[in-house]
Amino acid sequence: MLQGILDGKNSCITAFGARRSGKTQLIEGSEEIPGLPMKSFCELIPMVEEIGGSIAISCYRIYHDHIYDLLEHKEKEV
């Protein structure tokens, strides 16, 4: 995935499943173990800086019929 991003391709991390199946843990992680997006960003940022590139990040939560922007200070419905 990271190499694809460095090659200019788009990427998407999606978690879906039944309640209590580990979606939140996978995405958000914990203080001790960061979630998949944070681990990816921490590896990706130095690589992007090395090649002089830039990245754009969007994070959304889709719940029932609502979409929330997770990068807003308060989860704002989109």
Secondary structure as UniProt FT lines:
FT   HELIX           2..6
FT   TURN            7..8
FT   TURN            19..20
FT   HELIX           23..28
FT   HELIX           36..51
FT   STRAND          60..63
FT   TURN            64..65
FT   STRAND          66..69
FT   TURN            70..71
FT   STRAND          76..77
//
